Every structure is written in structure tokens, then in C-alpha cells.
Amino acid sequence: MSTSTVGVGVRYDENLLETLAGTGDGNYHFAERPDELEDTLQTELASLKATLGRRVSLGLRGVKVKDALNDFGRVHSGRLALPLCVRGARLIWSSV
């Protein structure tokens, strides 16, 4: 489950909403007026439909990783924690 947030108008705590969305693995949106919320919700629903995997990790057997050219974290088992897997997104891997 993810948490996305929307700030409407100018009287809200932008830092709080951005933090909630970031911590909740969601998106932060801004709508100047309430009538703009429909587009924001459509965007969120399209994102949910395109999501193929969340909290995906990658582990390699028989290989020792010397260095990684990314900032992927690691899960408790030592596997690489991959970003949200969305239809059409590409991860580029290289080996030496």
C-alpha cells in the first residue's frame, strides 16, 4: 500500500505532505483549486494500473558484487532493493 498526498490551495503544510508521500512510497501533488483534483486522481489511478511490483529485490547466487553504480539499498537478506517496478520502465545492468 502506498500513500499519496494532495495539497489544495495555498494553506497547507507542503513539507508535511511531501514527507508523508515520500515515506509512504507515494506521490505528492498540488492542486490550485478543488476542480483540479480529477486530473490528479486520474494520474494516481493510472500509476496504480501500471505498477507491476513493489518492494522487489534482486539477489545473485555465485557472484560477488564488488561495486554498484546506483544507490539501491539492501533488504535484510543482503539482496538489492529495486525501485518500484512500473510497466515500461527499464533497469540497465552491466557486468564486467
C-alpha positions as CSV (number, residue, x, y, z in Angstrom):
1,M,0.0,0.0,0.0
2,S,1.3,3.5,-0.8
3,T,0.2,6.9,0.5
4,S,-0.1,9.8,-1.9
5,T,-1.0,13.3,-0.8
6,V,-2.5,16.4,-2.4
7,G,-2.1,20.0,-1.3
8,V,-5.1,22.1,-2.3
9,G,-4.8,25.9,-2.5
10,V,-2.1,27.6,-0.5
11,R,-3.0,26.9,3.1
12,Y,-1.4,23.5,3.8
13,D,1.9,22.2,5.1
14,E,3.9,21.3,1.9
15,N,6.8,19.8,3.9
16,L,4.4,17.5,5.8
17,L,2.6,16.3,2.6
18,E,5.9,15.7,0.8
19,T,7.3,13.8,3.7
20,L,4.1,11.7,4.1
21,A,4.1,10.9,0.4
22,G,7.8,10.1,0.3
23,T,7.7,7.9,3.4
24,G,4.5,6.2,2.2
25,D,6.1,5.3,-1.2
26,G,3.6,7.5,-2.9
27,N,3.4,10.8,-4.8
28,Y,2.9,14.4,-3.7
29,H,0.6,16.5,-5.8
30,F,-0.5,20.2,-5.8
31,A,-3.9,21.4,-7.0
32,E,-4.6,25.1,-7.0
33,R,-8.3,24.5,-6.9
34,P,-10.5,21.6,-5.9
35,D,-11.8,21.2,-9.5
36,E,-8.2,20.1,-10.5
37,L,-8.4,17.1,-8.3
38,E,-10.0,14.9,-11.0
39,D,-6.8,15.1,-13.1
40,T,-4.7,14.3,-10.1
41,L,-6.8,11.3,-9.2
42,Q,-6.7,10.0,-12.8
43,T,-2.9,10.3,-12.7
44,E,-2.8,8.3,-9.4
45,L,-5.1,5.6,-10.8
46,A,-3.1,5.3,-14.0
47,S,0.1,4.9,-11.9
48,L,-1.6,2.1,-9.9
49,K,-2.6,0.3,-13.0
50,A,0.9,0.4,-14.4
51,T,2.6,-0.9,-11.2
52,L,3.9,-4.4,-11.7
53,G,5.8,-4.9,-8.5
54,R,6.5,-3.2,-5.2
55,R,9.3,-4.0,-2.7
56,V,11.1,-6.1,-5.3
57,S,14.6,-7.3,-4.5
58,L,17.3,-8.9,-6.6
59,G,19.8,-11.5,-5.4
60,L,22.6,-13.1,-7.3
61,R,24.0,-16.6,-6.5
62,G,27.6,-17.4,-7.1
63,V,28.5,-13.8,-7.8
64,K,30.3,-11.4,-5.5
65,V,29.3,-7.7,-6.2
66,K,32.4,-5.5,-5.9
67,D,30.8,-2.2,-6.7
68,A,27.4,-0.9,-7.7
69,L,26.8,2.2,-9.8
70,N,23.4,3.0,-8.2
71,D,22.0,3.9,-4.8
72,F,19.8,0.9,-4.3
73,G,19.5,-0.1,-0.7
74,R,19.6,-3.6,0.6
75,V,17.0,-5.7,2.3
76,H,17.8,-7.7,5.5
77,S,18.9,-10.7,3.4
78,G,21.5,-8.6,1.6
79,R,19.6,-8.5,-1.7
80,L,19.4,-5.3,-3.7
81,A,16.1,-3.4,-3.1
82,L,14.9,-2.3,-6.5
83,P,12.7,0.7,-7.2
84,L,9.0,0.5,-7.9
85,C,8.5,-1.7,-11.0
86,V,6.3,0.1,-13.4
87,R,5.2,-1.1,-16.9
88,G,7.6,0.3,-19.5
89,A,10.4,1.2,-17.0
90,R,13.9,-0.1,-17.7
91,L,16.7,-1.1,-15.5
92,I,20.1,-1.2,-17.1
93,W,22.5,-3.9,-15.9
94,S,26.1,-4.2,-16.8
95,S,28.7,-6.8,-15.8
96,V,32.4,-6.9,-16.1
